[in-house]
Amino acid sequence: MTINQQIRKALELLAPSAGDRTECERDIKVMLERVGAEMFLDRPSPPPRRDATRNKAAVAAGYHLLEWWGQKAAVTRSGKWAQLAKILAGDQTVDLFDHLREFKRRPTPSTEKVRGAHSIAYVRRRR
């Protein structure tokens, strides 16, 4: 799945109003960059286990996007959170349920979106 496809699918799922579409698209791009950066910076899982860094980062990013856009992140296999995390991970076939459940139990630092007069800042805070 290309980045443009990921952005389009995430926008369809979040369904922002026409006036909020540009801001929502920017939020999605920020989170896609974060998913890629966390995968690059994190150490790979030891063999024979699969590396789940990208999936975990996608779960966290999906949670924050839903939170910013006033939607609930429910731990279900077919819910919006799972669908959005799959889009952000770039893999529609992966089962992220265990990562959703683990994130809900022990969330990573939250990412808050702070709006200024002419800008938006994304700030990570410890929970």
N, C-alpha and C positions, 0 to 999 in steps of 0.2 A: 504494500500500500504506500503510495507517495505521500509526501507531506501535505500537498494540496488536497488529496483525497481525505486524509486524516482531519484536516481543518474543516472541510465541507461536511463530513459525517458528524463531527463534534458540534458544529453549528446547528445541524438538523436536530440533533439530540437535545441540545440546550435550548433551542428555539427562542433566542432573544428577540425583543421587539425590533422593528426596523431602525429605530433611533439608537439602540444599544448594540447593533450588529458589529460595528467597527470595533468597539471596545471589547466585545466578547471575542472577536477574532484575534485581537491583540493578546488577550488573556490566554487563549488556546496556544498561540505561538510561543508565549513565554513558558508555558508548561511543557510544551513539546521540547523546547530547548533544555529545560531542566531535566526532563526524562533522559535525554541524550547525554547530558553532562554527568548526571549521577551514574549512568551506566559506564561512562568512560573513566570516572574517578574511582569508582568502587573496585575493590579487588574481586577477581572472579572466584566463583565457588570451587572448592576442591573437587577433583574427579572422584567418583563418576557422576556426581550430582550436576544437574543442569544449572546454569547461571540464571538466577531469578532477579537480578538487579534491575533490569529494565521493567519487569512486571511490577516489582514493588514500587518503583518510582512512578509508574503509570497509575497505580492504585492511589498513591498519595496525591498526585496531580489531579486525578479525577475527583477525588474528595474535595479538594480546595476549589476547583472550578464549580462544582455543584453548590458548595457553600456560598461562594461569591455571587452566584446567580439565583440564590434563594430557593434552591431545590434540596430535597432530602436525599442523603446518601444511605440507602438501606442495603444491608448485607443479604443479597439474594443473587442467585446465579444469572438471572435474566433481567435484573433491575437496571435503572439508568446508570448507577455507579459502575456496575460490572461492564455494561456496554461501552461507557465512556472510557474506562480504563483499557479495554481491549483496543479501542480506536487509538488511544494515546500510545499504547505499546506497539501498535502496528501489526497486530496479529488477532484476527477475529476468531481463531479457533482455540486459543489458549483458555484454560479454566483458571480463573483468578480468585475463586471463592475462598480458598485458604488464606490468600494474601489480604482479601477484604476483611475477613474475620480477624486476622492478626492485627491489621491496622486499627480496626475499631477497638480492640483490646488495649493496644499500646501505640497510640498515634505518634507519628514523627512530629518534629516541630511544625507548628502551623505557619502557613504563609498568608499573611494579611495583605489585602490590597488597600493602599492608602491613597485617596484622591486629594490632590492639591488643586490650586486655582487653575494651573495650566499643565498639570502632569499627573501621572499615576506612578506610585512606587510600590514595589513588592517587597515586603519585609518578613523575614523568618523570625518566629518567636518560639521560645521553648514552651511546652505545655506544662 
